[in-house]
């Protein structure tokens, strides 16, 4: 299952179609919409989650809201991955050194 803030995109749909019924994308959904994300998870999974990969807005507020919704649904020993969080928004002079 994927959640994407963007509108439906043909390029994404071509990849999704290759996965058959194993992947469904919910377009025009922000990870910060707690009620919507909760419903999507509850409608798609009957058991605790094995894995959550958050590769979304990279902003603390959005990431925190998604974590608040999904982490409690993670099974004991499951993995919750927040991918490249905040890197593009971090002001660090060492990144600018040549």
N, C-alpha and C positions, 0 to 999 in steps of 0.2 A: 504494500500500500504506500502511496506517495501523496503528499500534500504539497501543492504548489500555489504560490500567490498569483502567478501569471494566469492569463486566460488560456484556454485550450490552444495548443500549438501542434501543428501537423508534424513537426520534427520530433517532438516528444512522443506523440501518438504512434509514430512509426516504430519507435523502440518498444513502447508498451505492447503493441500488437504482437511482437515477437515472443512476448512472455505468456501469451494466451490468457488464461483466466487466473494466472498466478499474481498478476499485478494490476492494480486499479489506482488511477490518479484522481485526486479531488482537486480540481482547479479553482482558482479564485478564493482560496482559503488561506488565511494567515495563521501561522503557528501560534499567534498570540490570542486567537479566538478560542478561549477555553471551552465554552459550551459546544462549539462546532467540532473541535478536535476530540473532545470526550465522546461525542456521539459517533464520530467516524471510527474511533478505536472500538467502542462498545459494539457497534454494528458489524465489525469485521472480525473480531477475535473473541472466542468463547473462553479462552484460557489466558493465564498471564503471558506477557510478552517475553520472548527469548532475547530480542535484540531491538534497540531503537537507535537509529542514526539520525542525528539532527545536523543537517547541512543547509541551514536556512539563512535567516537575515544577518546573523553574526552580531546582533545587538543584544546586550544583556537583558533588557526588559522582555523581548520576544522569546529569547532562549529560556529565561526563567519561567515564563508562563507555560511554555511547552513542557519543561521539566516538571512543573507542578502537576500537570495533567498526566503525563506518560509514566514518570518514574514510579508512582505508586502501583501501576499496572504491570511493572516488570517483575518477573519471577525471581526468586532467590537464586543468585548465581548468574542472572542474566547480565547482558552488557548494555550500557547506555553510553553512546559515543556522541560527543559534541565536536563536530569536525571544523577545523580552522576558525574557532570562535574568536571574534574581535580583532583578528590580525590586521585587517585592512583599515581599521579605525583607530589603531593604536599609534600614538605619536612617540616614536622611539628614534632618536638620532642615529643609533647604530644601523638602522635599516637604510639610512640615506647615505652612509659612507661608501665611497667607491674604492 
